């Protein structure tokens, strides 16, 4: 390692002093992430949500801790390479900066793509309106009590509390259609006549 360091020019040493610590931080972040420590964004201990460029919760976050560390890592090592290729000082600095900014944008787009894969897992009960299910626990007539139905909503087979305005009790096994829902997770159903 000492021979490698001695073979570097002054500019390459400056670039290496940027790239080496950034690489170590990036490696530590990755190891901690693989161990399940952190939230996957690298910002778990800092109130540094970043500057959002885009719409909604899945907007492009340019300035995250991981993005900035990646920018310094790529800029440092590419600067060492550009100087080694024989480019001048100004060209090496400019190209290293361009590579670093490209890494910043690359990490931001990568994180945006990863966040799109996340799902809250919550079922939107409003999607059940118009769907049919089966009575599981009898539903008393005229809204005088609750029963339960089994229904598939958003590709999930669920059990939901139900009421009906029908004149008679809906018995176990009968097919019903959801006609409305409320914010408490209760559905209003009607008998499906075959």
N, C-alpha and C positions, 0 to 999 in steps of 0.2 A: 504494500500500500504506500509505503514511504517513497519508493522509486516512482510509482505512478504520480504521486503528488509533486515530486520534484521535476517531473517531465512536463508539467503544466506551465503555461504562460501565466502572467499576472491576471489577465482577463479571464482565462479559464479557471483560475483559482477563485475569482469573484463569483463566476457562474456556479462553480462547484459548492461554494459556501452558501449559495441560495438553494441549490438542488439537493444537497445531502440532508439538511435538517427537514426540508419539506418532504423528502422521501421517507425519512424515519417517522414523521408525524402521520403520513398517509398509511404506512405499514401498521402503525399502532392503531389508527382508526379502524383499519380493516380487520385486524385481529380482534379488537374489542367488539366490533360488529358481528363477527363470526361466533364469538362467545355469547352473544345475546345482550351485550351491554351497549346501551345507547339506543336511539330511536331510528337509526338508519339514515339520519340526515347529518350527523356529526355536530349538531347544534344543541345537544341535550343539556349541557351545563351552562349554556350561554343564551341570553335573550337576544339571539341574532337570527331572526327568522329570514332575514334577507330582504332585498328589494324585489318586489314582485313585478314582473313584466308580463302582462297577459290578463286573462279574465278568470274569475272564480277561484276556487280553492286549489285547482290544479294548474295554476299559473306558473310561468317560468320564473324560478328563483335563481337569479344570477349570482348574487353575492352570499353564498353559504360558506361555512367554514371549510367543508370538503372541497368546494369549487375553488376557493382562494388557495388552499394548500396545493391542489392539483395544478393550478396556474403557475405557482412558484416552482413546483417540481419539474414540470415540463419545460418551462422557460429556462431554468438553470441547466438542465441536462442538454437541451437543444443548443443552448449557448456554447457549452463546452464542445459539442460536435461541430458547430458552425465555425468556431475558431480553429478547430483541428483540420477542417476542410480548407483552410487558408483564406477564409473571408476576412475582410477588414473589420475593425472595431465597430464602426457605425452599422455596417450591414449585419454583423453578428448580433448586436444588441437589438436592432429592429426586428430581425427574423425571430430571435428568441422571444421578444415581446409578442409578436404575432402568434407564435406557437402557444405561448402561455394563455393568451386571450382565447384562442381556439379551444384549448383545454377547458377553460372556464365555461364557454358556451356548450361544449360537448358534455360536461358533467351536468350542467343545468338541464339540457334536453334529456339526458339519460335519467335524471331524477324525476323529471316530469313524466317520462314514459313509465317508470316504475310506480309512481303514485297513481297512474291511471289503472294499474292492475289491482289496486286495493279496493276492497268492498266493505261497506259498513256491516253487511250481513242483516240489516233490518229489512223486514218485509213491509212493503207498501200495501196496506190492506185495501186501499182504494182500487188496486188492480184486480180485486176479487169481484167487483161489481159486474154482473152479467154472467159470471161463471157458475157452473153447477157443482154440487157436492152432495154428500149423503149425511143424513141425520145420524149422529152417534149417540147422543143422549136426547130423549124426547123433548120437543120444544112445546111448552104450554101454549094454548090458544089465546088469541086476542092480546098478546103482549103481557100476559099475567105472570111470566117468569122466563127464565133463561134455560136454554138447552145448549147442545154443542153439535157442530157439524165438522166433518172432515172434508177438506177441499185442497186442491193443488193451486198454489199462488206463486208466481215467479219461480216455477220449477221446484217448488218445495211442497211436500204434503204436510199440511198443518191441521191443527184442531182449533176451532174458533168458537167463542160464545155467540149464540144466536137467539133472536126473538122473531116472532111472526105475528102478523095481524090476521091470520087465517081463523076461521070459525071453529076449527077443531084442532086437537093436538097433532103435531107432526111426529110420527112414530119412527123408531130406530130403523134405519135402512131405506127410508123414503128419500127420493131424489128431490133436492131443492135448488133454487136459483137465488143468488145474492142480488138484492135490489138496491141496497144502500149500506153504508158503513158510518160509524161515528168515530170521534177522536179517542174513545176509550177502548177501541178494539172489539166493539160489538157490531155484529152484522144483522141486518133485517133480511129475512128470507121469505120466499113464497114456494108453494108446492109446484113441482113440475108435473103437469098432466101428460101422461104417455098416450 
